[in-house]
Amino acid sequence: MLRQRNHRNRLLISIFLLVSILLALTSVMNRKEHSLTPNIISQTIILIRTSNRCQTRLTYLLQSWLSSSLAQQSKIYLFTDRIKKYTDKRVLKSFKTIIETNCSETHGRFDLCCKTAHEFDFYYHLSRTNPDIEWMCRFDDDQYVNLENLYKFLPQFDPFSPYYIGRTSLNHRLKTRNHSQTFTFATYGAGVCFSRSLLARLRPYVSKTIFPHNCIKQRLSDDAYVGFLTEVILNVTLTSFQELFHSHLEKLDMSFRQFSFAYLRRAITFGFAWDRYDLSWLPIIHQLIELIHKGEQQAAERLWLFLRNYEKEHPNRSEYKRDQTCLPSQTERH
């Protein structure tokens, strides 16, 4: 009996040790897998929409958040209407990849929907040869984008789930004539990100031959129609982050003075409206963001205080004035 009991105890101890070793190995493997964080930069494409009428804006982008190094633009793509109309060829040479949409340069509903359809079409074309792309984020040419914050933000979401991320455009929900269900949408002016899962589900509805015409049929802008498709047709709710994404559509009294330094550090986009802040502020804001990234906390806070006080002492900068960064289109000139 004693010999059997000792044998059983030795067997239990052996099993316990074996299980402990297996658990330890599993834990190590899990830690290794967890430490292999995905290369979010290579898995995210950045699309920027502009027009030949707004060539000055591109200079400000290159002086701020958008690197002028072509090697660092491998996943950044510029969309414009007609390349041949550019007078500043040096600006064009500063971009690694430029996609010409041949959509009208005006700001009409059909024209904007045409440009949006080209953005989606480009993603589907690119994804055929780049299956590792997990996110498509698109921005306008009058925005500051904190790319480092964006790349830290996206990994908390599963790209294989349908995600539609941005800033809610209106404080009320919309309704179309043919559908009883209401919906909301992310304003394109604040930047929007789509996961690969949602992009796969959107594909039948956003082709260049279908999307612009259905925009008109529903009497919706391009970003509103994307919201309609996403929430009403695909039943995917907008994931809104009002504190991280900002557009030029925000009220004039929503000035930099009302942002705390901590709030600024977290933000992903800022919208620069010519009737509130002109785009010459972009390089200055970029220097501030760079100080934050470098850990120069005290210098960043001092510059922040200067900018806030400057705005307070120069209220005329918030007065209505014509946008000097975009020339009027041919239709607007007549």
C-alpha positions as CSV (number, residue, x, y, z in Angstrom):
1,M,0.0,0.0,0.0
2,L,2.8,2.4,1.0
3,R,4.7,1.6,-2.2
4,Q,1.6,2.2,-4.3
5,R,0.9,5.5,-2.5
6,N,4.5,6.7,-3.2
7,H,4.2,5.6,-6.8
8,R,1.0,7.6,-7.1
9,N,2.4,10.6,-5.5
10,R,5.5,10.5,-7.8
11,L,3.1,10.2,-10.7
12,L,1.0,13.2,-9.6
13,I,4.2,15.3,-9.0
14,S,5.4,14.4,-12.5
15,I,2.1,15.3,-14.1
16,F,2.1,18.6,-12.1
17,L,5.6,19.4,-13.2
18,L,4.8,18.5,-16.8
19,V,1.6,20.8,-16.8
20,S,3.7,23.6,-15.2
21,I,6.3,23.3,-17.9
22,L,3.6,23.4,-20.6
23,L,1.9,26.4,-19.0
24,A,5.2,28.2,-18.8
25,L,6.0,27.5,-22.5
26,T,2.5,28.6,-23.5
27,S,3.0,31.8,-21.5
28,V,6.3,32.5,-23.2
29,M,4.9,31.9,-26.6
30,N,1.9,34.2,-25.9
31,R,4.2,36.9,-24.7
32,K,6.3,36.5,-27.9
33,E,3.2,36.7,-30.0
34,H,1.9,39.7,-28.1
35,S,5.3,41.5,-28.4
36,L,5.1,41.1,-32.2
37,T,3.0,44.2,-32.6
38,P,1.8,44.6,-36.2
39,N,3.4,47.2,-38.4
40,I,0.4,49.5,-38.5
41,I,2.1,52.0,-40.8
42,S,2.5,49.4,-43.6
43,Q,-1.0,48.2,-43.0
44,T,-2.6,51.6,-43.3
45,I,-3.0,53.7,-46.4
46,I,-3.5,57.4,-46.1
47,L,-5.5,59.2,-48.9
48,I,-5.4,63.0,-49.2
49,R,-8.0,64.8,-51.4
50,T,-7.1,68.1,-53.0
51,S,-7.7,70.0,-56.2
52,N,-5.5,71.9,-58.8
53,R,-7.2,75.0,-57.5
54,C,-5.7,74.5,-54.0
55,Q,-2.0,74.1,-54.9
56,T,-0.9,76.4,-52.0
57,R,-2.4,74.0,-49.5
58,L,0.0,71.2,-50.5
59,T,3.0,73.4,-49.6
60,Y,1.7,73.8,-46.1
61,L,1.1,70.1,-45.8
62,L,4.7,69.4,-46.9
63,Q,5.9,72.0,-44.3
64,S,4.0,70.2,-41.5
65,W,2.7,66.7,-41.0
66,L,3.3,65.3,-44.4
67,S,7.0,64.3,-44.9
68,S,8.6,65.7,-48.1
69,S,10.8,62.5,-48.2
70,L,9.4,60.3,-50.9
71,A,10.7,57.3,-49.1
72,Q,8.4,58.0,-46.1
73,Q,5.4,58.4,-48.4
74,S,5.1,54.7,-49.4
75,K,1.5,54.4,-48.1
76,I,0.4,58.0,-48.7
77,Y,-1.5,58.9,-51.8
78,L,-2.6,62.3,-53.2
79,F,-5.9,62.5,-55.1
80,T,-6.5,65.4,-57.4
81,D,-8.7,66.3,-60.4
82,R,-6.4,67.3,-63.3
83,I,-2.7,67.2,-63.0
84,K,-2.0,69.1,-66.2
85,K,-3.6,72.2,-64.6
86,Y,-0.9,72.4,-62.0
87,T,1.4,75.5,-62.4
88,D,3.7,74.5,-59.6
89,K,5.4,71.3,-60.8
90,R,7.8,71.3,-57.9
91,V,4.9,70.5,-55.5
92,L,3.8,67.6,-57.7
93,K,7.3,66.1,-57.6
94,S,7.1,66.2,-53.8
95,F,4.5,63.4,-53.8
96,K,5.4,59.8,-54.4
97,T,2.0,58.8,-55.8
98,I,-0.6,61.1,-57.3
99,I,-4.0,59.7,-58.6
100,E,-5.8,61.8,-61.1
101,T,-9.6,61.4,-60.8
102,N,-10.6,63.6,-63.8
103,C,-13.7,64.6,-61.7
104,S,-14.8,68.2,-61.9
105,E,-12.8,70.7,-59.8
106,T,-16.0,72.2,-58.4
107,H,-17.5,71.5,-55.0
108,G,-20.8,70.2,-56.3
109,R,-22.5,67.1,-54.9
110,F,-21.9,64.9,-57.9
111,D,-18.2,66.1,-58.2
112,L,-17.5,65.2,-54.6
113,C,-19.2,61.9,-54.9
114,C,-17.1,61.2,-58.0
115,K,-13.9,61.8,-56.0
116,T,-15.0,59.6,-53.2
117,A,-15.8,56.8,-55.6
118,H,-12.3,57.1,-57.0
119,E,-10.8,56.8,-53.5
120,F,-12.7,53.5,-52.8
121,D,-11.8,52.2,-56.3
122,F,-8.1,52.9,-55.6
123,Y,-8.3,50.9,-52.4
124,Y,-9.8,47.9,-54.1
125,H,-7.2,48.1,-56.8
126,L,-4.4,48.4,-54.4
127,S,-5.6,45.6,-52.1
128,R,-5.4,43.0,-54.9
129,T,-1.6,43.2,-54.8
130,N,-1.3,44.3,-51.2
131,P,-3.4,41.9,-49.1
132,D,-1.8,43.2,-45.9
133,I,-3.7,46.5,-46.0
134,E,-6.0,46.7,-43.0
135,W,-7.1,50.3,-42.9
136,M,-8.0,53.1,-45.3
137,C,-7.9,56.6,-43.8
138,R,-8.8,59.6,-45.9
139,F,-8.3,63.3,-45.1
140,D,-8.7,66.7,-46.8
141,D,-6.0,69.1,-47.8
142,D,-6.9,71.6,-45.1
143,Q,-6.3,69.3,-42.1
144,Y,-3.5,68.7,-39.7
145,V,-3.1,65.0,-39.1
146,N,-1.1,63.7,-36.1
147,L,0.1,60.5,-37.8
148,E,1.8,59.2,-34.7
149,N,-1.4,59.4,-32.7
150,L,-3.3,57.8,-35.6
151,Y,-0.9,54.8,-35.7
152,K,-1.2,54.4,-31.9
153,F,-5.0,54.6,-32.1
154,L,-5.9,52.1,-34.8
155,P,-4.4,49.0,-33.3
156,Q,-7.0,48.9,-30.5
157,F,-9.6,48.0,-33.2
158,D,-9.9,44.7,-35.1
159,P,-9.6,45.4,-38.8
160,F,-11.4,42.1,-39.5
161,S,-14.5,43.6,-37.9
162,P,-16.5,46.4,-39.7
163,Y,-15.3,49.7,-38.3
164,Y,-16.3,53.2,-39.6
165,I,-14.4,55.7,-37.4
166,G,-14.5,59.5,-37.4
167,R,-16.4,62.5,-36.0
168,T,-20.2,62.7,-36.1
169,S,-21.0,65.5,-38.5
170,L,-24.4,66.7,-37.2
171,N,-26.1,66.7,-33.8
172,H,-29.2,65.2,-35.3
173,R,-29.9,62.0,-37.3
174,L,-30.8,62.1,-41.0
175,K,-33.6,60.3,-42.9
176,T,-34.0,59.7,-46.6
177,R,-37.2,59.6,-48.6
178,N,-37.2,55.9,-49.3
179,H,-36.1,54.6,-45.9
180,S,-37.7,55.0,-42.5
181,Q,-34.4,54.2,-40.6
182,T,-32.4,57.3,-39.5
183,F,-28.6,57.4,-39.7
184,T,-25.6,59.6,-38.8
185,F,-22.3,60.0,-40.7
186,A,-18.7,61.0,-40.1
187,T,-17.8,64.3,-41.7
188,Y,-15.1,63.8,-44.3
189,G,-13.6,67.2,-43.1
190,A,-12.4,65.6,-39.9
191,G,-11.0,62.5,-41.4
192,V,-12.5,59.0,-41.6
193,C,-11.0,55.5,-41.3
194,F,-12.5,52.3,-42.7
195,S,-11.5,48.8,-41.7
196,R,-10.8,46.2,-44.3
197,S,-13.9,44.3,-43.2
198,L,-16.2,47.3,-43.8
199,L,-14.5,48.1,-47.1
200,A,-15.2,44.6,-48.3
201,R,-18.8,45.0,-47.4
202,L,-19.1,48.4,-49.1
203,R,-17.6,47.3,-52.4
204,P,-20.9,46.5,-54.2
205,Y,-22.1,50.1,-53.5
206,V,-19.2,52.4,-54.1
207,S,-18.0,51.8,-57.6
208,K,-17.3,54.8,-59.9
209,T,-20.4,54.0,-62.0
210,I,-22.8,53.6,-59.1
211,F,-21.8,55.8,-56.2
212,P,-22.1,59.3,-57.7
213,H,-25.4,58.6,-59.3
214,N,-26.9,57.2,-56.1
215,C,-25.6,60.1,-54.1
216,I,-27.7,62.4,-56.4
217,K,-30.7,60.0,-56.2
218,Q,-30.6,60.1,-52.4
219,R,-29.8,63.9,-52.4
220,L,-26.9,63.4,-50.1
221,S,-23.3,64.6,-50.0
222,D,-20.5,62.1,-50.4
223,D,-19.8,61.7,-46.7
224,A,-23.5,61.6,-45.8
225,Y,-24.1,58.9,-48.5
226,V,-21.2,56.8,-47.0
227,G,-23.0,57.1,-43.7
228,F,-26.3,56.0,-45.2
229,L,-24.7,53.0,-46.9
230,T,-22.8,52.0,-43.7
231,E,-25.6,52.3,-41.2
232,V,-28.8,51.8,-43.2
233,I,-27.7,49.3,-45.8
234,L,-25.0,47.5,-44.0
235,N,-26.2,48.0,-40.4
236,V,-22.8,49.2,-39.1
237,T,-22.8,52.0,-36.6
238,L,-20.4,54.9,-36.7
239,T,-17.6,54.7,-34.1
240,S,-17.4,58.4,-33.2
241,F,-14.5,60.1,-31.4
242,Q,-15.5,63.8,-31.1
243,E,-12.4,64.6,-28.9
244,L,-9.9,63.1,-31.4
245,F,-11.1,64.2,-34.8
246,H,-11.8,67.9,-35.6
247,S,-13.0,69.6,-38.7
248,H,-13.3,73.2,-40.0
249,L,-17.1,72.8,-39.6
250,E,-16.8,73.3,-35.8
251,K,-18.2,76.5,-34.4
252,L,-16.0,79.6,-34.6
253,D,-16.0,79.9,-30.8
254,M,-14.4,76.4,-30.6
255,S,-10.9,78.0,-30.7
256,F,-7.5,76.7,-29.7
257,R,-7.9,78.6,-26.4
258,Q,-10.5,76.1,-25.4
259,F,-8.3,73.0,-25.9
260,S,-6.2,72.0,-22.9
261,F,-2.7,70.9,-23.5
262,A,-3.6,67.3,-22.7
263,Y,-6.5,67.5,-25.2
264,L,-4.1,68.6,-27.9
265,R,-1.7,65.8,-27.2
266,R,-4.4,63.2,-27.7
267,A,-6.0,64.7,-30.9
268,I,-5.6,63.0,-34.3
269,T,-6.8,65.7,-36.6
270,F,-7.4,69.5,-36.6
271,G,-9.5,71.3,-39.3
272,F,-8.1,74.6,-40.5
273,A,-10.8,76.9,-41.8
274,W,-9.8,80.0,-43.6
275,D,-12.5,81.9,-41.6
276,R,-10.8,80.9,-38.3
277,Y,-7.2,79.8,-38.8
278,D,-5.5,80.0,-42.1
279,L,-3.2,77.2,-43.2
280,S,0.0,79.1,-42.4
281,W,-0.6,77.8,-38.9
282,L,0.1,74.2,-39.9
283,P,3.9,74.4,-39.7
284,I,3.6,76.1,-36.3
285,I,1.2,73.5,-34.9
286,H,3.5,70.8,-36.3
287,Q,6.5,72.2,-34.4
288,L,4.4,72.0,-31.3
289,I,3.4,68.4,-32.0
290,E,7.1,67.5,-32.7
291,L,8.1,69.0,-29.3
292,I,5.5,66.7,-27.6
293,H,6.8,63.7,-29.5
294,K,10.4,64.5,-28.5
295,G,9.4,64.7,-24.8
296,E,10.2,68.5,-24.7
297,Q,7.2,69.1,-22.4
298,Q,8.2,72.4,-21.0
299,A,9.0,73.9,-24.4
300,A,5.8,72.6,-25.9
301,E,3.7,74.1,-23.1
302,R,5.4,77.4,-23.6
303,L,4.7,77.5,-27.3
304,W,1.1,76.4,-26.5
305,L,0.6,79.3,-24.1
306,F,2.0,81.7,-26.7
307,L,-0.4,80.5,-29.4
308,R,-3.4,80.7,-27.1
309,N,-2.5,84.2,-26.0
310,Y,-1.8,85.3,-29.6
311,E,-5.2,84.2,-30.7
312,K,-6.8,85.9,-27.7
313,E,-5.0,89.2,-28.5
314,H,-5.7,89.0,-32.3
315,P,-9.5,88.4,-32.5
316,N,-9.5,89.7,-36.1
317,R,-8.1,86.4,-37.2
318,S,-11.5,84.9,-36.5
319,E,-13.3,87.3,-38.8
320,Y,-14.8,86.1,-42.0
321,K,-12.5,86.3,-45.0
322,R,-12.2,84.7,-48.4
323,D,-10.1,81.5,-48.6
324,Q,-6.8,82.6,-50.2
325,T,-5.5,79.0,-50.6
326,C,-8.0,78.0,-53.3
327,L,-8.6,79.8,-56.5
328,P,-12.3,80.1,-57.7
329,S,-13.3,77.5,-60.3
330,Q,-14.1,78.5,-63.8
331,T,-17.9,78.4,-63.0
332,E,-17.4,80.6,-60.0
333,R,-15.5,83.2,-62.0
334,H,-18.4,83.9,-64.3
